[in-house]
Amino acid sequence: MDILVIGAGPAGLFFAWKMAARGFSVHVMERDAYEKIGHRLDSFHIDSEKFAEFGVPPPEADSKELITIFETGVNKSPYGHHPKSVHYPFHVMRLTPFLHRLVDYCKEQGVTFSFETAFSEFIFEAKDEKNIIGAVGVDKSGKSSKFHSKLVVDSTGMTSPIRTTLPPDYGIETFQISPKEQFYVILRYVNWLEPTEMPGKGNTGWTFYKTWVAPAPEGTDAIIGIGQPLSYDKGEKIFVDFEDTIALPKYEVIRIERGSTPYRRPPYSFVSNSFLVLGDSACLTKPFSGEGITAGWTLAKIACEHIAHLLKENKPLDTSNLWAINTLYNRSQGAKFAEMLAQIPAAANTTKKEMEYLFKHDVIFSAADFEGMNRNYELLIPFGKLLRIVGVLLWGLVSGNYSWKNFKGLIGSLGIAGKLRKHYEAYPEHPTEFSTWTETASTLWDDVPKMQ
Ligand SMILES: Cc1cc2nc3c(=O)[nH]c(=O)nc-3n(C[C@H](O)[C@H](O)[C@H](O)COP(=O)(O)OP(=O)(O)OC[C@H]3O[C@@H](n4cnc5c(N)ncnc54)[C@H](O)[C@@H]3O)c2cc1C
């Protein structure tokens, strides 16, 4: 077969479907039973405009997949003032039925599946043990099966059981995503205790605490969510501060869902001989929210177009031929994500008072900035706007609304983040220049302050 995809999550299924639609033979190996895929998460959301970008039909209006569509969201200041109305629609959906629809699309294009079959080991070309030529899967009865393929794709999510067991010199970093390198999400499904209205229409967020309140799927009134890097404990502590400061209507908790996503820089290379890593296993989550579905599809789409071209030309799927996937991704989304990830420790130091001041003056936290962040993964700052930001920040220093320490920290982190972005935008075109590039990249990442 042409391609073996391991892991039937959003990243693996999207890639399998799109490759099969281009006429290639694809097999998907998945540890869970078909009925159970996606069970770890009930609801999730996708930016509505991304469906068209990735050629994925949005869910039907009356399907059990679709919970609701937020046409508008509101972001409020740390003390609950200066609401910014953000016109950037999101589809709120259920994960398991969504993945089942992707499985259907795959099957329509001829993809075959082995559910309840877990990756056990790679198959290497006998000669030099240097080239992967497939993988072995073990089903729940303990029976192992060999799958030979031109390409093995790791889309097994954050635990990365495949990437982490590559031979250390195979060309892709084999790090485990440590607990400190994760973004922790706690979702409280609640019922309001008194007849009440939602605190806002659609989704209402409080950026300072990374909290939000949103309508819930049937059976509960709302979800109160919080996401924080480092640990669930940190999330719970900040949640206490949030509830002390922001008056929510009284509620009872019906159930709590917890989960984490990767929150660290991706491996410097996603490809090696006959191997590709995608999705959470490649740490492809949005630095400002920890969401990974469409972030992962960006690399999958680039990879799909390039690999289809190589296979049509009968070219081997070796590191050198696959390299363009690294270059195309890292010079675009990869560069923007690197810049944002490097800015976050300084942004996290912003005090309540400072963020309140910025919200009030519509600087960095304006509706247009929130929309830009969601749509383009960056703040677009033309010269006139930059002058205004500098003016507001300087006035903040003079008036005591912004501290020198945090101002200096912010400027310093913007400097390092900008350098990282430029460095990623100059990602090498050939593997020969890779080691020099990674040396500089590692020095720059070492300069990024660690999250406290
Ligand atoms: C609480 C929470 C809320 C979130 N909300 C959102 C959201 O609203 N929007 C958004 O975009 N993202 C959200 N995310 C992140 C999103 O869920 C992930 O980024 C996304 O699921 C990653 O997709 P993936 O295909 O890479 O991995 P996964 O979804 O983790 O899928 C990996 C698959 O590989 C299988 N697998 C694992 N090991 C093996 C093995 N050894 N052999 C065979 N198969 C294996 C697993 O069973 C699984 O089916 C949220 C995450 C959490 C925790």
The ligand as an SDF file (V2000), in Angstrom:
LIG
                    3D

 53 58  0  0  0  0  0  0  0  0999 V2000
  -10.5280   19.5060   26.8920 C   0  0  0  0  0  0  0  0  0  0  0  0
  -10.0310   19.7710   25.4980 C   0  0  0  0  0  0  0  0  0  0  0  0
  -10.7430   20.6240   24.6690 C   0  0  0  0  0  0  0  0  0  0  0  0
  -10.3050   20.8580   23.3620 C   0  0  0  0  0  0  0  0  0  0  0  0
  -11.0500   21.6740   22.5570 N   0  0  0  0  0  0  0  0  0  0  0  0
  -10.6540   21.8870   21.2830 C   0  0  0  0  0  0  0  0  0  0  0  0
  -11.4300   22.7120   20.4280 C   0  0  0  0  0  0  0  0  0  0  0  0
  -12.4780   23.2280   20.8050 O   0  0  0  0  0  0  0  0  0  0  0  0
  -10.9880   22.9120   19.1480 N   0  0  0  0  0  0  0  0  0  0  0  0
   -9.8240   22.3540   18.6840 C   0  0  0  0  0  0  0  0  0  0  0  0
   -9.4480   22.5690   17.5180 O   0  0  0  0  0  0  0  0  0  0  0  0
   -9.0670   21.5710   19.4920 N   0  0  0  0  0  0  0  0  0  0  0  0
   -9.4560   21.3240   20.7640 C   0  0  0  0  0  0  0  0  0  0  0  0
   -8.7000   20.5180   21.5730 N   0  0  0  0  0  0  0  0  0  0  0  0
   -7.4480   19.9330   21.0240 C   0  0  0  0  0  0  0  0  0  0  0  0
   -7.7760   18.7860   20.0670 C   0  0  0  0  0  0  0  0  0  0  0  0
   -8.5960   17.8480   20.7320 O   0  0  0  0  0  0  0  0  0  0  0  0
   -6.4880   18.1310   19.5630 C   0  0  0  0  0  0  0  0  0  0  0  0
   -5.6040   19.1300   19.1130 O   0  0  0  0  0  0  0  0  0  0  0  0
   -6.7830   17.1620   18.4030 C   0  0  0  0  0  0  0  0  0  0  0  0
   -7.6800   16.1740   18.8230 O   0  0  0  0  0  0  0  0  0  0  0  0
   -5.4960   16.5180   17.8990 C   0  0  0  0  0  0  0  0  0  0  0  0
   -5.8130   15.6020   16.8920 O   0  0  0  0  0  0  0  0  0  0  0  0
   -4.8570   14.3650   16.5550 P   0  0  0  0  0  0  0  0  0  0  0  0
   -5.5250   13.6310   15.4490 O   0  0  0  0  0  0  0  0  0  0  0  0
   -3.4740   14.8410   16.3750 O   0  0  0  0  0  0  0  0  0  0  0  0
   -4.8010   13.4840   17.8920 O   0  0  0  0  0  0  0  0  0  0  0  0
   -5.9480   12.7590   18.7290 P   0  0  0  0  0  0  0  0  0  0  0  0
   -7.2430   13.4600   18.5840 O   0  0  0  0  0  0  0  0  0  0  0  0
   -5.3910   12.5880   20.0950 O   0  0  0  0  0  0  0  0  0  0  0  0
   -6.1000   11.3360   18.0300 O   0  0  0  0  0  0  0  0  0  0  0  0
   -5.0800   10.3750   18.1320 C   0  0  0  0  0  0  0  0  0  0  0  0
   -5.6530    8.9960   17.8120 C   0  0  0  0  0  0  0  0  0  0  0  0
   -4.5620    8.0590   17.8240 O   0  0  0  0  0  0  0  0  0  0  0  0
   -4.9740    6.8760   18.5100 C   0  0  0  0  0  0  0  0  0  0  0  0
   -3.7880    6.2090   19.0610 N   0  0  0  0  0  0  0  0  0  0  0  0
   -3.0360    6.5920   20.1260 C   0  0  0  0  0  0  0  0  0  0  0  0
   -2.0390    5.7070   20.3560 N   0  0  0  0  0  0  0  0  0  0  0  0
   -2.1640    4.7450   19.4050 C   0  0  0  0  0  0  0  0  0  0  0  0
   -1.4250    3.5670   19.0990 C   0  0  0  0  0  0  0  0  0  0  0  0
   -0.3660    3.1900   19.8420 N   0  0  0  0  0  0  0  0  0  0  0  0
   -1.8050    2.8240   18.0480 N   0  0  0  0  0  0  0  0  0  0  0  0
   -2.8880    3.1700   17.2840 C   0  0  0  0  0  0  0  0  0  0  0  0
   -3.6280    4.2760   17.5330 N   0  0  0  0  0  0  0  0  0  0  0  0
   -3.2730    5.0620   18.5670 C   0  0  0  0  0  0  0  0  0  0  0  0
   -5.9040    7.4050   19.5980 C   0  0  0  0  0  0  0  0  0  0  0  0
   -6.7700    6.3740   20.0650 O   0  0  0  0  0  0  0  0  0  0  0  0
   -6.6520    8.5130   18.8530 C   0  0  0  0  0  0  0  0  0  0  0  0
   -7.8110    8.0450   18.2250 O   0  0  0  0  0  0  0  0  0  0  0  0
   -9.1120   20.2430   22.8780 C   0  0  0  0  0  0  0  0  0  0  0  0
   -8.3990   19.3780   23.7080 C   0  0  0  0  0  0  0  0  0  0  0  0
   -8.8430   19.1420   25.0040 C   0  0  0  0  0  0  0  0  0  0  0  0
   -8.0520   18.2000   25.8530 C   0  0  0  0  0  0  0  0  0  0  0  0
  1  2  1  0
  2  3  1  0
  2 52  2  0
  3  4  2  0
  4  5  1  0
  4 50  1  0
  5  6  2  0
  6  7  1  0
  6 13  1  0
  7  8  2  0
  7  9  1  0
  9 10  1  0
 10 11  2  0
 10 12  1  0
 12 13  2  0
 13 14  1  0
 14 15  1  0
 14 50  1  0
 15 16  1  0
 16 17  1  0
 16 18  1  0
 18 19  1  0
 18 20  1  0
 20 21  1  0
 20 22  1  0
 22 23  1  0
 23 24  1  0
 24 25  2  0
 24 26  1  0
 24 27  1  0
 27 28  1  0
 28 29  2  0
 28 30  1  0
 28 31  1  0
 31 32  1  0
 32 33  1  0
 33 34  1  0
 33 48  1  0
 34 35  1  0
 35 36  1  0
 35 46  1  0
 36 37  1  0
 36 45  1  0
 37 38  2  0
 38 39  1  0
 39 40  1  0
 39 45  2  0
 40 41  1  0
 40 42  2  0
 42 43  1  0
 43 44  2  0
 44 45  1  0
 46 47  1  0
 46 48  1  0
 48 49  1  0
 50 51  2  0
 51 52  1  0
 52 53  1  0
M  END
$$$$
